[in-house]
Amino acid sequence: MLYLLDYGAGNVRSLANSINKLGFEFKWVQHPDDIQKADKLIFPGVGAFGSAMTSLRNNGFAEPLKQYIASGKPYMGICVGMQCLFEGSAEDPSQPGLGVVPGVIGKFSANDSMGRKSVPQMGWNTAEVVKTRSDGGDEDAVKYGFPPRDAKDSSHYYFVHSFRAGFDASKHSDWALTTTQYGSEVFVSSVQKGNVFATQFHPEKSGRAGLELLRAWLSRDGTLAPAKERLLLSPEDIARPAAQDGLTKRIVACLDVRSNDDGDLVVTKGESYDVREKEEPQQDNAASSSAPQGGKRQVRNLGKPVDLALRYYLEGADEITFLNITSFRSCALQDQPMLSLLELAASKIFVPLTIGGGIKDSVDPDGTPRPAKEVADAYFRAGADKVSIGSEAVYAVEELYQRAKENGQGDEANPLNFKDACLTGKTGIETISKGYGAQAVVVSFDPRRVYLQDGEEVPEAHRTCLVEGVKGSEDEGKRWWYRCTVKGGREDRDVDVVQLARGVQRLGAGEVLLNSIDRDGSNKGFDRQLVELIRRSVDIPVIASSGAGTAQHFSDVFTPLEGETSSVEAALAAGIFHRKECTIQEVKDHLLSKGFKIRSEAVGEGAGAISTQ
């Protein structure tokens, strides 16, 4: 019997859904004694190393887990489930690991010899097989579901982590099955020795490539017979970085979800943030067809959320984002339709899912307080991989600045330099990041331009946010800065986007979803000056959003500006995909023709035939 170890953090539902989809059964480990009952055991990890090890020990799982591994029965670890095998991690030096694999997990460096790279690594990358067997058998990697080294096309797997096991030949030659390069850093992306197999990436979120890997491991009766193993490359060659890493550009499909006037959840799309249909001209004194009842315009309905999301997954979307833009915001944990939607989507879609809306400290109608992390817990358990926080992040950064100003606890101009004393540890960003890792927290920005008149100076606090129009563009001769808004753009705040970006990174966010009120629905392309302003201000990944109208707009935003070595990691679109004005496959075909690295899988129905370019 296969058992899954759920230590109480992160999205384990997706792995359970993947196993069910592949036709296998499993049981949950509910007591330490269950570990010894298992014939096979998977430890899926989504979260922070310290939280995972603390939970294992507090629940009495740590020693039985070590005994299980020593027994020789098959073990598979995923992400933190791999990192916990090591002796320890820089993420929490106070917590020792299980000590099965030698070495200590370190953190990626944002200062890279190949140029700037974002931390965490978030996206799709390759895994290079580095070990084989000397008994005449096939490569271990093939038996564990990886393609052969001489395969024509590379498979891509989904990584989302700030910490990694840098390849060390003296410690990892017997353990490393595959390595992956991010920037100039080469790290161990999977380990295998005897009965132990573990991956840094998430197979359950890696589309068909990941499902095939899971199928291969689940289908094995036992472990590989003992045999002397050897590296396919010299340790020096393994550790030597290539000229470029394998990280792809991500295409994210976004679905704005809300209840219509009949109470049904629908996908909508705002025009200047207005999600209701425009009034039609009245003819012959008849009421407008879009306002059949008392002149009330209907919510724009572009489809059913799960059906539309499934279409994008099958077309090859790298991530799916659901933003709950209005419904149940005062009582998110009673938002059963949204939780049910997420559960259903997670059972059919095997790429990362982000959910936003209502993730804030709140009080139920009966007076029960609900911390933001409790809301996030529910979304993660329902199938989310990341949560998106909007207005609450702006308020948190305002308070962060105020505390620093009152107490003189850092560089007021740059919150990245704020001392730890400026942090309360109580904001939603901080609590969720501590429990699940920075990679689980996305902050959604809704800025708008504030134009300056001739001779007018930008307020001193926002000087780092000053932008001038590009010569030859429609903005030539104009100057402006970017003010942040809350409540879906309905209220301005005295915080600029640079302040917000640096503030949320200091609080512990792992990614920025950068919208633009000025470009939303314009089909003019992404606001490249806004995108570059934020990309240069923080070390975390940035998703460009708002304004995409053609495939060319995606290659534009991914092309580094003169003097730069990189651009944003991902770009998001909604309306053009909903209305089929441009498909995900068309975007990817275009990017491929321009020389960008992409994950070129389009998943078929059923078990999932993939056409790989």
Summary of the structure (lengths in Angstrom):
residues: 613
radius of gyration: 24.5
end to end distance: 38.0
largest distance: 86.4
contacts: 2138
relative contact order: 0.10
helix: 30%
strand: 24%
